[in-house]
């Protein structure tokens, strides 16, 4: 049986100074390293409207080419914090129901792994919690 979840051996979850928990590496990583591949639970737009009224709103991803669904990712995916100049990117495989996290530059031991919640690792558009 083939697993649908992969987690790099050097990854750990720890508390951050300002953002609660986050995902870190305990060894240096090169650019292009796959950090995690995680399955998702896909939900309808109707379910998303309900989730938007809960704390889970902060942990869901828009899903599908038309973004009419949402998903919650399993594994550590929901614990990666946001960075406008992120050191990782995520890729969504709608057909297989997976999200993959990869490094976009070399990362030092002990560094927090960040994704840009806008989808592109260097997208400067303000995310929902920075919109004033």
N, CA, C and O atoms as a GROMACS GRO file, in nm:
protein
  528
    1UNK      N    1   0.084  -0.118   0.000
    1UNK     CA    2   0.000   0.000   0.000
    1UNK      C    3   0.088   0.124   0.000
    1UNK      O    4   0.184   0.133   0.077
    2UNK      N    5   0.057   0.221  -0.087
    2UNK     CA    6   0.136   0.343  -0.097
    2UNK      C    7   0.080   0.451  -0.005
    2UNK      O    8  -0.041   0.478  -0.006
    3UNK      N    9   0.165   0.514   0.073
    3UNK     CA   10   0.124   0.619   0.166
    3UNK      C   11   0.096   0.748   0.090
    3UNK      O   12   0.161   0.778  -0.010
    4UNK      N   13   0.000   0.826   0.138
    4UNK     CA   14  -0.029   0.956   0.080
    4UNK      C   15   0.024   1.068   0.169
    4UNK      O   16  -0.010   1.185   0.147
    5UNK      N   17   0.105   1.036   0.268
    5UNK     CA   18   0.163   1.140   0.354
    5UNK      C   19   0.313   1.119   0.366
    5UNK      O   20   0.359   1.007   0.388
    6UNK      N   21   0.387   1.227   0.353
    6UNK     CA   22   0.532   1.226   0.370
    6UNK      C   23   0.569   1.346   0.455
    6UNK      O   24   0.516   1.455   0.434
    7UNK      N   25   0.657   1.326   0.550
    7UNK     CA   26   0.708   1.434   0.634
    7UNK      C   27   0.858   1.418   0.645
    7UNK      O   28   0.906   1.314   0.691
    8UNK      N   29   0.933   1.519   0.604
    8UNK     CA   30   1.080   1.514   0.608
    8UNK      C   31   1.125   1.491   0.752
    8UNK      O   32   1.066   1.544   0.846
    9UNK      N   33   1.229   1.414   0.768
    9UNK     CA   34   1.276   1.373   0.902
    9UNK      C   35   1.323   1.489   0.990
    9UNK      O   36   1.328   1.474   1.112
   10UNK      N   37   1.357   1.604   0.931
   10UNK     CA   38   1.413   1.714   1.011
   10UNK      C   39   1.309   1.816   1.057
   10UNK      O   40   1.345   1.917   1.117
   11UNK      N   41   1.184   1.790   1.032
   11UNK     CA   42   1.079   1.889   1.061
   11UNK      C   43   1.023   1.870   1.202
   11UNK      O   44   1.004   1.757   1.248
   12UNK      N   45   0.998   1.982   1.269
   12UNK     CA   46   0.938   1.977   1.401
   12UNK      C   47   0.847   2.097   1.421
   12UNK      O   48   0.862   2.200   1.354
   13UNK      N   49   0.755   2.084   1.513
   13UNK     CA   50   0.664   2.192   1.550
   13UNK      C   51   0.712   2.248   1.683
   13UNK      O   52   0.742   2.173   1.776
   14UNK      N   53   0.719   2.381   1.690
   14UNK     CA   54   0.763   2.447   1.813
   14UNK      C   55   0.690   2.580   1.826
   14UNK      O   56   0.630   2.629   1.730
   15UNK      N   57   0.696   2.638   1.945
   15UNK     CA   58   0.636   2.768   1.967
   15UNK      C   59   0.722   2.877   1.905
   15UNK      O   60   0.844   2.869   1.904
   16UNK      N   61   0.654   2.980   1.851
   16UNK     CA   62   0.723   3.096   1.797
   16UNK      C   63   0.710   3.210   1.897
   16UNK      O   64   0.636   3.200   1.995
   17UNK      N   65   0.782   3.318   1.872
   17UNK     CA   66   0.776   3.431   1.964
   17UNK      C   67   0.646   3.510   1.950
   17UNK      O   68   0.596   3.564   2.049
   18UNK      N   69   0.589   3.517   1.827
   18UNK     CA   70   0.472   3.602   1.806
   18UNK      C   71   0.352   3.531   1.742
   18UNK      O   72   0.242   3.585   1.744
   19UNK      N   73   0.371   3.414   1.685
   19UNK     CA   74   0.265   3.354   1.604
   19UNK      C   75   0.209   3.224   1.660
   19UNK      O   76   0.145   3.149   1.586
   20UNK      N   77   0.231   3.194   1.784
   20UNK     CA   78   0.185   3.066   1.838
   20UNK      C   79   0.280   2.955   1.796
   20UNK      O   80   0.401   2.966   1.816
   21UNK      N   81   0.227   2.850   1.740
   21UNK     CA   82   0.312   2.740   1.694
   21UNK      C   83   0.354   2.763   1.549
   21UNK      O   84   0.290   2.836   1.474
   22UNK      N   85   0.464   2.699   1.512
   22UNK     CA   86   0.514   2.705   1.375
   22UNK      C   87   0.592   2.580   1.343
   22UNK      O   88   0.616   2.497   1.430
   23UNK      N   89   0.631   2.567   1.217
   23UNK     CA   90   0.708   2.452   1.170
   23UNK      C   91   0.852   2.497   1.148
   23UNK      O   92   0.876   2.600   1.086
   24UNK      N   93   0.947   2.419   1.198
   24UNK     CA   94   1.089   2.452   1.193
   24UNK      C   95   1.168   2.333   1.138
   24UNK      O   96   1.118   2.221   1.132
   25UNK      N   97   1.292   2.362   1.098
   25UNK     CA   98   1.382   2.254   1.058
   25UNK      C   99   1.496   2.244   1.158
   25UNK      O  100   1.547   2.346   1.206
   26UNK      N  101   1.537   2.122   1.191
   26UNK     CA  102   1.649   2.105   1.283
   26UNK      C  103   1.777   2.065   1.209
   26UNK      O  104   1.872   2.016   1.270
   27UNK      N  105   1.777   2.087   1.076
   27UNK     CA  106   1.898   2.071   0.996
   27UNK      C  107   1.888   2.163   0.874
   27UNK      O  108   1.777   2.200   0.835
   28UNK      N  109   2.001   2.200   0.814
   28UNK     CA  110   1.995   2.285   0.694
   28UNK      C  111   1.926   2.212   0.579
   28UNK      O  112   1.934   2.090   0.569
   29UNK      N  113   1.859   2.288   0.493
   29UNK     CA  114   1.789   2.232   0.378
   29UNK      C  115   1.828   2.307   0.252
   29UNK      O  116   1.845   2.429   0.255
   30UNK      N  117   1.842   2.236   0.143
   30UNK     CA  118   1.871   2.297   0.014
   30UNK      C  119   1.743   2.348  -0.050
   30UNK      O  120   1.634   2.312  -0.007
   31UNK      N  121   1.757   2.430  -0.152
   31UNK     CA  122   1.644   2.473  -0.233
   31UNK      C  123   1.585   2.352  -0.306
   31UNK      O  124   1.659   2.264  -0.350
   32UNK      N  125   1.453   2.346  -0.316
   32UNK     CA  126   1.386   2.240  -0.391
   32UNK      C  127   1.360   2.112  -0.314
   32UNK      O  128   1.324   2.011  -0.375
   33UNK      N  129   1.378   2.113  -0.183
   33UNK     CA  130   1.355   1.994  -0.101
   33UNK      C  131   1.206   1.983  -0.067
   33UNK      O  132   1.145   2.080  -0.023
   34UNK      N  133   1.149   1.865  -0.087
   34UNK     CA  134   1.011   1.841  -0.046
   34UNK      C  135   1.010   1.820   0.105
   34UNK      O  136   1.075   1.730   0.158
   35UNK      N  137   0.934   1.904   0.173
   35UNK     CA  138   0.925   1.900   0.319
   35UNK      C  139   0.812   1.810   0.364
   35UNK      O  140   0.827   1.730   0.457
   36UNK      N  141   0.698   1.824   0.297
   36UNK     CA  142   0.580   1.749   0.339
   36UNK      C  143   0.485   1.730   0.222
   36UNK      O  144   0.470   1.819   0.138
   37UNK      N  145   0.422   1.615   0.218
   37UNK     CA  146   0.311   1.587   0.128
   37UNK      C  147   0.199   1.537   0.217
   37UNK      O  148   0.214   1.437   0.287
   38UNK      N  149   0.085   1.607   0.215
   38UNK     CA  150  -0.023   1.574   0.307
   38UNK      C  151  -0.156   1.564   0.235
   38UNK      O  152  -0.184   1.641   0.143
   39UNK      N  153  -0.239   1.468   0.277
   39UNK     CA  154  -0.374   1.460   0.221
   39UNK      C  155  -0.462   1.571   0.277
   39UNK      O  156  -0.430   1.631   0.381
   40UNK      N  157  -0.571   1.598   0.207
   40UNK     CA  158  -0.665   1.700   0.251
   40UNK      C  159  -0.806   1.642   0.261
   40UNK      O  160  -0.837   1.539   0.201
   41UNK      N  161  -0.888   1.710   0.336
   41UNK     CA  162  -1.031   1.678   0.343
   41UNK      C  163  -1.102   1.792   0.269
   41UNK      O  164  -1.098   1.907   0.313
   42UNK      N  165  -1.165   1.759   0.158
   42UNK     CA  166  -1.231   1.859   0.074
   42UNK      C  167  -1.375   1.878   0.120
   42UNK      O  168  -1.446   1.782   0.151
   43UNK      N  169  -1.416   2.006   0.125
   43UNK     CA  170  -1.551   2.040   0.168
   43UNK      C  171  -1.616   2.135   0.068
   43UNK      O  172  -1.547   2.203  -0.008
   44UNK      N  173  -1.746   2.140   0.070
   44UNK     CA  174  -1.823   2.223  -0.021
   44UNK      C  175  -1.817   2.370   0.020
   44UNK      O  176  -1.773   2.404   0.130
   45UNK      N  177  -1.862   2.456  -0.071
   45UNK     CA  178  -1.872   2.598  -0.040
   45UNK      C  179  -1.970   2.622   0.075
   45UNK      O  180  -1.949   2.713   0.156
   46UNK      N  181  -2.076   2.543   0.082
   46UNK     CA  182  -2.171   2.556   0.193
   46UNK      C  183  -2.104   2.527   0.327
   46UNK      O  184  -2.129   2.596   0.426
   47UNK      N  185  -2.018   2.426   0.329
   47UNK     CA  186  -1.943   2.396   0.451
   47UNK      C  187  -1.845   2.508   0.483
   47UNK      O  188  -1.823   2.540   0.600
   48UNK      N  189  -1.785   2.567   0.380
   48UNK     CA  190  -1.692   2.676   0.403
   48UNK      C  191  -1.761   2.793   0.472
   48UNK      O  192  -1.704   2.854   0.562
   49UNK      N  193  -1.883   2.824   0.430
   49UNK     CA  194  -1.956   2.934   0.495
   49UNK      C  195  -1.975   2.907   0.642
   49UNK      O  196  -1.969   2.999   0.724
   50UNK      N  197  -1.999   2.782   0.678
   50UNK     CA  198  -2.011   2.745   0.819
   50UNK      C  199  -1.876   2.754   0.890
   50UNK      O  200  -1.868   2.805   1.002
   51UNK      N  201  -1.770   2.705   0.825
   51UNK     CA  202  -1.636   2.709   0.885
   51UNK      C  203  -1.588   2.853   0.905
   51UNK      O  204  -1.515   2.881   1.000
   52UNK      N  205  -1.630   2.943   0.816
   52UNK     CA  206  -1.589   3.083   0.828
   52UNK      C  207  -1.638   3.147   0.958
   52UNK      O  208  -1.586   3.251   0.999
   53UNK      N  209  -1.734   3.086   1.023
   53UNK     CA  210  -1.788   3.137   1.149
   53UNK      C  211  -1.716   3.077   1.270
   53UNK      O  212  -1.755   3.103   1.384
   54UNK      N  213  -1.613   2.997   1.246
   54UNK     CA  214  -1.541   2.929   1.354
   54UNK      C  215  -1.392   2.961   1.347
   54UNK      O  216  -1.345   3.023   1.253
   55UNK      N  217  -1.320   2.916   1.448
   55UNK     CA  218  -1.174   2.931   1.450
   55UNK      C  219  -1.108   2.855   1.334
   55UNK      O  220  -0.998   2.890   1.291
   56UNK      N  221  -1.175   2.752   1.285
   56UNK     CA  222  -1.118   2.674   1.174
   56UNK      C  223  -1.102   2.757   1.046
   56UNK      O  224  -1.030   2.716   0.956
   57UNK      N  225  -1.170   2.872   1.038
   57UNK     CA  226  -1.153   2.961   0.923
   57UNK      C  227  -1.006   2.990   0.895
   57UNK      O  228  -0.965   2.998   0.779
   58UNK      N  229  -0.926   3.006   0.999
   58UNK     CA  230  -0.784   3.039   0.984
   58UNK      C  231  -0.700   2.921   0.936
   58UNK      O  232  -0.581   2.938   0.910
   59UNK      N  233  -0.760   2.803   0.923
   59UNK     CA  234  -0.683   2.684   0.889
   59UNK      C  235  -0.729   2.615   0.761
   59UNK      O  236  -0.682   2.506   0.729
   60UNK      N  237  -0.821   2.677   0.688
   60UNK     CA  238  -0.869   2.614   0.565
   60UNK      C  239  -0.803   2.680   0.444
   60UNK      O  240  -0.757   2.794   0.451
   61UNK      N  241  -0.799   2.606   0.334
   61UNK     CA  242  -0.747   2.655   0.207
   61UNK      C  243  -0.861   2.657   0.106
   61UNK      O  244  -0.949   2.571   0.109
   62UNK      N  245  -0.860   2.756   0.017
   62UNK     CA  246  -0.950   2.749  -0.098
   62UNK      C  247  -0.908   2.629  -0.179
   62UNK      O  248  -0.789   2.596  -0.185
   63UNK      N  249  -1.004   2.561  -0.243
   63UNK     CA  250  -0.970   2.437  -0.313
   63UNK      C  251  -1.042   2.430  -0.447
   63UNK      O  252  -1.155   2.477  -0.461
   64UNK      N  253  -0.975   2.373  -0.544
   64UNK     CA  254  -1.031   2.354  -0.677
   64UNK      C  255  -0.990   2.468  -0.769
   64UNK      O  256  -0.960   2.578  -0.724
   65UNK      N  257  -0.990   2.440  -0.900
   65UNK     CA  258  -0.952   2.542  -0.997
   65UNK      C  259  -1.044   2.663  -0.990
   65UNK      O  260  -0.999   2.776  -1.012
   66UNK      N  261  -1.170   2.642  -0.959
   66UNK     CA  262  -1.267   2.751  -0.949
   66UNK      C  263  -1.278   2.806  -0.807
   66UNK      O  264  -1.352   2.902  -0.784
   67UNK      N  265  -1.206   2.747  -0.714
   67UNK     CA  266  -1.203   2.790  -0.572
   67UNK      C  267  -1.342   2.790  -0.508
   67UNK      O  268  -1.369   2.869  -0.418
   68UNK      N  269  -1.428   2.702  -0.555
   68UNK     CA  270  -1.564   2.693  -0.499
   68UNK      C  271  -1.571   2.598  -0.381
   68UNK      O  272  -1.674   2.590  -0.313
   69UNK      N  273  -1.464   2.525  -0.356
   69UNK     CA  274  -1.459   2.435  -0.241
   69UNK      C  275  -1.351   2.485  -0.146
   69UNK      O  276  -1.280   2.581  -0.176
   70UNK      N  277  -1.339   2.420  -0.034
   70UNK     CA  278  -1.230   2.447   0.058
   70UNK      C  279  -1.179   2.313   0.109
   70UNK      O  280  -1.241   2.209   0.088
   71UNK      N  281  -1.066   2.317   0.175
   71UNK     CA  282  -1.014   2.194   0.234
   71UNK      C  283  -0.942   2.226   0.362
   71UNK      O  284  -0.900   2.340   0.386
   72UNK      N  285  -0.929   2.125   0.444
   72UNK     CA  286  -0.840   2.132   0.559
   72UNK      C  287  -0.735   2.025   0.535
   72UNK      O  288  -0.766   1.910   0.508
   73UNK      N  289  -0.611   2.066   0.545
   73UNK     CA  290  -0.501   1.975   0.521
   73UNK      C  291  -0.465   1.903   0.650
   73UNK      O  292  -0.475   1.960   0.759
   74UNK      N  293  -0.423   1.781   0.638
   74UNK     CA  294  -0.380   1.702   0.752
   74UNK      C  295  -0.229   1.718   0.769
   74UNK      O  296  -0.166   1.794   0.695
   75UNK      N  297  -0.171   1.650   0.864
   75UNK     CA  298  -0.028   1.666   0.889
   75UNK      C  299   0.000   1.801   0.953
   75UNK      O  300  -0.081   1.854   1.028
   76UNK      N  301   0.118   1.858   0.921
   76UNK     CA  302   0.159   1.986   0.978
   76UNK      C  303   0.117   2.105   0.892
   76UNK      O  304   0.139   2.219   0.930
   77UNK      N  305   0.057   2.081   0.778
   77UNK     CA  306   0.030   2.186   0.680
   77UNK      C  307  -0.035   2.310   0.743
   77UNK      O  308   0.005   2.422   0.712
   78UNK      N  309  -0.133   2.293   0.828
   78UNK     CA  310  -0.203   2.408   0.885
   78UNK      C  311  -0.119   2.484   0.988
   78UNK      O  312  -0.161   2.590   1.035
   79UNK      N  313  -0.002   2.433   1.022
   79UNK     CA  314   0.082   2.499   1.122
   79UNK      C  315   0.194   2.585   1.062
   79UNK      O  316   0.265   2.654   1.135
   80UNK      N  317   0.208   2.582   0.928
   80UNK     CA  318   0.308   2.669   0.863
   80UNK      C  319   0.257   2.811   0.870
   80UNK      O  320   0.146   2.840   0.827
   81UNK      N  321   0.339   2.900   0.923
   81UNK     CA  322   0.300   3.040   0.933
   81UNK      C  323   0.323   3.112   0.801
   81UNK      O  324   0.394   3.063   0.713
   82UNK      N  325   0.262   3.232   0.790
   82UNK     CA  326   0.269   3.313   0.671
   82UNK      C  327   0.395   3.399   0.669
   82UNK      O  328   0.439   3.448   0.773
   83UNK      N  329   0.452   3.416   0.550
   83UNK     CA  330   0.559   3.512   0.527
   83UNK      C  331   0.544   3.568   0.386
   83UNK      O  332   0.526   3.492   0.291
   84UNK      N  333   0.551   3.701   0.371
   84UNK     CA  334   0.539   3.760   0.238
   84UNK      C  335   0.658   3.722   0.150
   84UNK      O  336   0.643   3.712   0.028
   85UNK      N  337   0.773   3.701   0.208
   85UNK     CA  338   0.892   3.648   0.138
   85UNK      C  339   0.920   3.511   0.198
   85UNK      O  340   1.020   3.491   0.267
   86UNK      N  341   0.832   3.417   0.170
   86UNK     CA  342   0.839   3.284   0.230
   86UNK      C  343   0.961   3.206   0.182
   86UNK      O  344   1.014   3.233   0.074
   87UNK      N  345   1.005   3.110   0.262
   87UNK     CA  346   1.116   3.023   0.222
   87UNK      C  347   1.067   2.889   0.168
   87UNK      O  348   1.147   2.805   0.127
   88UNK      N  349   0.934   2.870   0.168
   88UNK     CA  350   0.873   2.749   0.112
   88UNK      C  351   0.753   2.788   0.027
   88UNK      O  352   0.700   2.899   0.039
   89UNK      N  353   0.712   2.699  -0.058
   89UNK     CA  354   0.591   2.719  -0.137
   89UNK      C  355   0.505   2.594  -0.123
   89UNK      O  356   0.553   2.487  -0.086
   90UNK      N  357   0.377   2.610  -0.153
   90UNK     CA  358   0.289   2.493  -0.149
   90UNK      C  359   0.225   2.473  -0.286
   90UNK      O  360   0.200   2.567  -0.361
   91UNK      N  361   0.200   2.347  -0.315
   91UNK     CA  362   0.139   2.308  -0.442
   91UNK      C  363   0.018   2.222  -0.409
   91UNK      O  364   0.027   2.132  -0.326
   92UNK      N  365  -0.093   2.250  -0.474
   92UNK     CA  366  -0.216   2.174  -0.451
   92UNK      C  367  -0.240   2.081  -0.569
   92UNK      O  368  -0.246   2.125  -0.684
   93UNK      N  369  -0.255   1.954  -0.540
   93UNK     CA  370  -0.291   1.856  -0.642
   93UNK      C  371  -0.438   1.822  -0.621
   93UNK      O  372  -0.472   1.740  -0.536
   94UNK      N  373  -0.524   1.887  -0.700
   94UNK     CA  374  -0.668   1.872  -0.681
   94UNK      C  375  -0.714   1.729  -0.713
   94UNK      O  376  -0.803   1.676  -0.647
   95UNK      N  377  -0.653   1.669  -0.813
   95UNK     CA  378  -0.694   1.534  -0.853
   95UNK      C  379  -0.663   1.431  -0.745
   95UNK      O  380  -0.745   1.344  -0.717
   96UNK      N  381  -0.544   1.441  -0.684
   96UNK     CA  382  -0.504   1.344  -0.582
   96UNK      C  383  -0.543   1.386  -0.441
   96UNK      O  384  -0.532   1.305  -0.348
   97UNK      N  385  -0.588   1.510  -0.423
   97UNK     CA  386  -0.625   1.556  -0.290
   97UNK      C  387  -0.506   1.570  -0.197
   97UNK      O  388  -0.510   1.524  -0.083
   98UNK      N  389  -0.398   1.635  -0.247
   98UNK     CA  390  -0.274   1.650  -0.170
   98UNK      C  391  -0.223   1.793  -0.176
   98UNK      O  392  -0.243   1.864  -0.274
   99UNK      N  393  -0.156   1.835  -0.070
   99UNK     CA  394  -0.079   1.960  -0.068
   99UNK      C  395   0.065   1.923  -0.039
   99UNK      O  396   0.094   1.847   0.053
  100UNK      N  397   0.157   1.979  -0.120
  100UNK     CA  398   0.300   1.955  -0.106
  100UNK      C  399   0.369   2.085  -0.068
  100UNK      O  400   0.341   2.190  -0.125
  101UNK      N  401   0.461   2.077   0.028
  101UNK     CA  402   0.543   2.192   0.070
  101UNK      C  403   0.686   2.166   0.024
  101UNK      O  404   0.742   2.059   0.050
  102UNK      N  405   0.747   2.266  -0.045
  102UNK     CA  406   0.886   2.258  -0.092
  102UNK      C  407   0.961   2.386  -0.057
  102UNK      O  408   0.901   2.494  -0.050
  103UNK      N  409   1.090   2.373  -0.036
  103UNK     CA  410   1.173   2.491  -0.011
  103UNK      C  411   1.196   2.567  -0.143
  103UNK      O  412   1.208   2.506  -0.249
  104UNK      N  413   1.202   2.700  -0.135
  104UNK     CA  414   1.230   2.783  -0.253
  104UNK      C  415   1.368   2.847  -0.245
  104UNK      O  416   1.410   2.918  -0.337
  105UNK      N  417   1.436   2.823  -0.136
  105UNK     CA  418   1.576   2.868  -0.119
  105UNK      C  419   1.640   2.781  -0.013
  105UNK      O  420   1.571   2.702   0.053
  106UNK      N  421   1.769   2.793   0.002
  106UNK     CA  422   1.838   2.720   0.109
  106UNK      C  423   1.791   2.774   0.244
  106UNK      O  424   1.768   2.894   0.259
  107UNK      N  425   1.776   2.685   0.341
  107UNK     CA  426   1.723   2.721   0.473
  107UNK      C  427   1.821   2.673   0.580
  107UNK      O  428   1.871   2.561   0.574
  108UNK      N  429   1.847   2.759   0.678
  108UNK     CA  430   1.941   2.728   0.786
  108UNK      C  431   1.876   2.642   0.894
  108UNK      O  432   1.755   2.644   0.913
  109UNK      N  433   1.960   2.567   0.963
  109UNK     CA  434   1.915   2.488   1.078
  109UNK      C  435   1.848   2.582   1.179
  109UNK      O  436   1.901   2.688   1.210
  110UNK      N  437   1.731   2.541   1.230
  110UNK     CA  438   1.660   2.619   1.330
  110UNK      C  439   1.566   2.724   1.274
  110UNK      O  440   1.491   2.787   1.349
  111UNK      N  441   1.568   2.744   1.143
  111UNK     CA  442   1.484   2.846   1.081
  111UNK      C  443   1.338   2.800   1.072
  111UNK      O  444   1.311   2.682   1.050
  112UNK      N  445   1.246   2.895   1.091
  112UNK     CA  446   1.105   2.862   1.074
  112UNK      C  447   1.074   2.850   0.925
  112UNK      O  448   1.122   2.929   0.844
  113UNK      N  449   0.993   2.751   0.890
  113UNK     CA  450   0.949   2.731   0.753
  113UNK      C  451   0.820   2.809   0.731
  113UNK      O  452   0.722   2.788   0.802
  114UNK      N  453   0.821   2.899   0.633
  114UNK     CA  454   0.707   2.988   0.609
  114UNK      C  455   0.654   2.968   0.468
  114UNK      O  456   0.730   2.944   0.374
  115UNK      N  457   0.521   2.978   0.455
  115UNK     CA  458   0.458   2.979   0.324
  115UNK      C  459   0.385   3.112   0.309
  115UNK      O  460   0.348   3.175   0.408
  116UNK      N  461   0.364   3.155   0.186
  116UNK     CA  462   0.286   3.276   0.161
  116UNK      C  463   0.142   3.232   0.140
  116UNK      O  464   0.113   3.157   0.047
  117UNK      N  465   0.053   3.278   0.224
  117UNK     CA  466  -0.086   3.235   0.218
  117UNK      C  467  -0.156   3.278   0.089
  117UNK      O  468  -0.265   3.229   0.060
  118UNK      N  469  -0.095   3.368   0.013
  118UNK     CA  470  -0.152   3.409  -0.116
  118UNK      C  471  -0.132   3.305  -0.225
  118UNK      O  472  -0.191   3.316  -0.332
  119UNK      N  473  -0.050   3.205  -0.200
  119UNK     CA  474  -0.027   3.100  -0.299
  119UNK      C  475   0.107   3.109  -0.368
  119UNK      O  476   0.168   3.006  -0.397
  120UNK      N  477   0.156   3.230  -0.395
  120UNK     CA  478   0.289   3.248  -0.453
  120UNK      C  479   0.386   3.284  -0.342
  120UNK      O  480   0.354   3.367  -0.256
  121UNK      N  481   0.504   3.223  -0.341
  121UNK     CA  482   0.593   3.240  -0.225
  121UNK      C  483   0.638   3.383  -0.202
  121UNK      O  484   0.682   3.415  -0.091
  122UNK      N  485   0.628   3.471  -0.303
  122UNK     CA  486   0.673   3.609  -0.285
  122UNK      C  487   0.564   3.711  -0.318
  122UNK      O  488   0.595   3.824  -0.358
  123UNK      N  489   0.439   3.674  -0.304
  123UNK     CA  490   0.326   3.761  -0.334
  123UNK      C  491   0.307   3.862  -0.221
  123UNK      O  492   0.280   3.822  -0.108
  124UNK      N  493   0.321   3.995  -0.250
  124UNK     CA  494   0.311   4.096  -0.144
  124UNK      C  495   0.169   4.140  -0.110
  124UNK      O  496   0.151   4.224  -0.022
  125UNK      N  497   0.068   4.086  -0.177
  125UNK     CA  498  -0.070   4.127  -0.149
  125UNK      C  499  -0.105   4.097  -0.004
  125UNK      O  500  -0.082   3.986   0.043
  126UNK      N  501  -0.160   4.196   0.069
  126UNK     CA  502  -0.194   4.172   0.210
  126UNK      C  503  -0.292   4.056   0.226
  126UNK      O  504  -0.388   4.043   0.150
  127UNK      N  505  -0.266   3.971   0.324
  127UNK     CA  506  -0.356   3.860   0.356
  127UNK      C  507  -0.461   3.911   0.454
  127UNK      O  508  -0.449   4.020   0.509
  128UNK      N  509  -0.565   3.829   0.475
  128UNK     CA  510  -0.682   3.874   0.550
  128UNK      C  511  -0.650   3.931   0.687
  128UNK      O  512  -0.719   4.023   0.730
  129UNK      N  513  -0.550   3.881   0.757
  129UNK     CA  514  -0.525   3.932   0.892
  129UNK      C  515  -0.440   4.059   0.893
  129UNK      O  516  -0.422   4.120   0.998
  130UNK      N  517  -0.387   4.100   0.775
  130UNK     CA  518  -0.314   4.226   0.765
  130UNK      C  519  -0.394   4.336   0.698
  130UNK      O  520  -0.348   4.450   0.691
  131UNK      N  521  -0.513   4.305   0.649
  131UNK     CA  522  -0.597   4.406   0.586
  131UNK      C  523  -0.660   4.491   0.696
  131UNK      O  524  -0.718   4.438   0.791
  132UNK      N  525  -0.646   4.620   0.682
  132UNK     CA  526  -0.695   4.710   0.788
  132UNK      C  527  -0.822   4.778   0.745
  132UNK      O  528  -0.878   4.858   0.821
   0.00000   0.00000   0.00000
